[in-house]
Amino acid sequence: MQPFINDFLLAFVPIFVAVDVVGVLPLYLGLTEGLAPAQRRPIVVQSLITAIAVAVGFIFLGKGVFRLLGITVNDFMIAGGALLFAISTLDLVTGRKATRTTGTLGAVPLGTPLIVGPAVLTTSLLLVDLHGYGPTLLAVLVNILLAGVVLLQADRFERLLGQAGSRAISKVASLILAAIAVMMIRRGIVGIVLAARGLPT
């Protein structure tokens, strides 16, 4: 039992850093600006279900699926970055949230790639090799649930900010989201270039 706990703790910390719920919170507030608490709860639940499904599926099937389809983690990062950039740009330019009308805000971009994105997925694959499936899977699930608890308390943070503060957070969050998107695309391109030259990524 003790080795399992040690492996869990060793897997928990890097996954916690990769999920970065503190960084996701202002993005969540920005994406759900103007929505009532009752409207936000289903979004959080949808995001958790999506995040868990993507993470668990990727842990068990990721390497095989990527190999079968010829997809690399770098390709995944570029695609995720392009999606985030489109969503954030629409909000910055027009003031409209790209995913509100579709009812999939919890799934994309909140569940993935914000809560469970390339950082969490690639870290999970590395941790499976180091600590095994059990501890890694438990660490991922606990971190996702912790993220859900934080997001469910987001209304308290919004009350502290007020309406003007929430709108400011919304615009800043969209800008940060665009920056994260550019970073993901940049890392994906650099990874492809390094791989093509036979250099470690």
C-alpha positions in Angstrom: 0.0 0.0 0.0 2.8 2.4 0.9 4.5 2.1 -2.6 1.1 2.9 -4.2 0.7 6.0 -2.1 4.2 7.2 -2.9 3.6 6.6 -6.6 0.3 8.5 -6.3 1.9 11.5 -4.6 4.7 11.5 -7.1 2.1 11.5 -10.0 -0.2 14.0 -8.3 2.1 16.9 -8.1 3.1 17.1 -11.8 -0.6 16.6 -12.9 -1.7 19.3 -10.5 0.8 21.7 -12.1 -0.3 20.6 -15.6 -4.0 21.1 -14.8 -3.3 24.6 -13.4 -6.8 25.2 -12.1 -5.7 28.6 -10.7 -5.0 29.6 -14.3 -8.2 28.1 -15.6 -10.4 29.9 -13.1 -10.2 33.4 -14.7 -10.7 31.8 -18.2 -13.8 30.1 -16.9 -15.1 33.3 -15.4 -14.5 35.0 -18.8 -16.1 32.3 -20.8 -19.2 32.2 -18.6 -19.6 35.9 -18.1 -23.2 36.9 -17.5 -24.4 33.4 -16.9 -26.4 32.6 -13.7 -25.0 30.0 -11.2 -27.7 27.6 -12.2 -26.5 27.8 -15.8 -22.9 27.4 -14.8 -23.3 24.2 -12.8 -24.2 22.0 -15.8 -21.2 23.5 -17.7 -18.9 22.5 -14.9 -20.4 19.0 -14.8 -20.0 18.7 -18.6 -16.4 19.9 -18.4 -15.6 17.3 -15.7 -17.2 14.4 -17.6 -15.3 15.5 -20.8 -12.0 15.9 -19.0 -12.3 12.5 -17.3 -13.3 10.8 -20.5 -10.5 12.4 -22.5 -7.9 11.8 -19.9 -8.8 8.1 -19.1 -9.2 7.3 -22.8 -5.9 8.9 -23.6 -4.0 7.1 -20.8 -5.2 3.7 -22.1 -5.5 4.3 -25.8 -3.5 7.5 -26.6 -0.2 5.9 -27.8 -2.0 3.3 -29.9 -4.4 5.7 -31.5 -1.8 8.3 -32.3 0.5 5.6 -33.7 -2.4 4.2 -35.8 -3.4 7.5 -37.2 0.1 8.8 -37.6 -0.7 11.7 -35.2 2.0 13.1 -32.9 1.6 15.1 -29.6 2.9 18.1 -31.6 0.1 17.7 -34.1 -2.3 17.6 -31.1 -0.9 20.8 -29.6 -1.2 22.7 -32.9 -4.8 21.6 -33.4 -5.8 22.5 -29.8 -4.0 25.8 -30.1 -5.8 26.7 -33.4 -9.1 25.9 -31.7 -8.4 28.1 -28.7 -7.2 30.9 -30.9 -10.4 30.9 -32.9 -12.5 31.0 -29.8 -10.6 33.7 -28.1 -10.3 35.9 -31.2 -14.1 35.8 -31.8 -14.7 37.1 -28.3 -12.0 39.8 -28.5 -13.2 41.1 -31.9 -17.0 40.7 -31.7 -17.6 40.4 -27.9 -19.5 37.1 -28.6 -18.6 33.8 -26.9 -18.0 31.3 -29.5 -19.4 28.3 -27.8 -22.4 29.6 -25.8 -24.9 29.0 -28.5 -23.8 25.4 -29.1 -24.2 24.2 -25.6 -20.8 22.6 -25.6 -18.9 25.2 -23.6 -18.2 22.6 -20.9 -16.8 20.1 -23.3 -14.8 22.6 -25.5 -12.8 24.5 -24.6 -13.3 24.0 -20.8 -13.1 20.3 -20.4 -10.5 20.1 -23.1 -8.1 21.6 -23.9 -8.2 23.9 -20.8 -8.6 21.4 -17.9 -7.2 18.4 -19.7 -5.0 19.6 -22.5 -1.7 18.5 -24.1 0.3 19.2 -20.9 -1.9 16.9 -18.9 -2.1 14.2 -21.6 1.6 14.1 -22.3 2.5 14.2 -18.6 0.1 11.4 -17.9 1.7 9.2 -20.6 5.1 9.8 -19.1 3.9 9.1 -15.5 2.3 5.8 -16.5 5.7 4.6 -17.6 7.2 5.8 -14.3 4.5 5.0 -11.7 2.0 2.6 -13.4 -1.6 3.0 -14.5 -3.2 2.8 -11.0 -1.5 5.7 -9.3 -1.4 7.9 -12.4 -5.1 7.3 -13.2 -6.0 8.2 -9.6 -3.9 11.3 -9.6 -5.5 12.5 -12.8 -9.1 11.8 -11.5 -8.4 13.6 -8.1 -6.9 16.6 -9.9 -9.9 16.9 -12.3 -12.3 16.7 -9.4 -10.4 19.3 -7.5 -10.6 21.6 -10.5 -14.4 21.0 -10.5 -14.7 22.0 -6.9 -12.7 25.3 -7.6 -14.9 26.1 -10.6 -18.1 25.5 -8.6 -16.9 28.2 -6.2 -16.2 30.7 -9.0 -19.4 32.6 -8.2 -17.8 33.8 -4.9 -14.9 35.2 -6.8 -17.2 36.9 -9.3 -19.1 38.6 -6.5 -15.9 40.0 -5.1 -15.0 41.4 -8.6 -18.3 43.0 -9.4 -19.8 43.4 -12.8 -17.1 45.8 -14.1 -14.4 43.5 -12.8 -16.0 40.5 -14.3 -16.1 42.1 -17.7 -12.5 43.2 -17.4 -11.5 39.6 -16.4 -13.5 38.4 -19.5 -11.4 40.4 -21.9 -8.1 39.7 -20.2 -9.0 36.0 -20.1 -9.7 36.0 -23.8 -6.4 37.6 -24.4 -4.6 35.1 -22.2 -6.5 32.3 -24.0 -5.2 33.6 -27.3 -1.6 33.8 -25.9 -2.0 30.2 -24.6 -3.2 29.2 -28.1 -0.1 30.8 -29.7 2.2 29.1 -27.2 0.6 25.7 -28.0 1.0 26.2 -31.7 4.6 27.4 -31.3 5.6 24.4 -29.2 4.0 22.1 -31.6 5.8 23.6 -34.6 9.1 23.6 -32.7 8.5 20.0 -31.7 7.9 19.0 -35.3 11.0 20.8 -36.5 13.2 19.2 -33.8 11.8 15.8 -34.6 12.4 16.3 -38.3 16.1 17.0 -37.5 16.4 14.0 -35.2 16.8 16.2 -32.1 15.1 15.5 -28.7 11.9 17.5 -28.0 
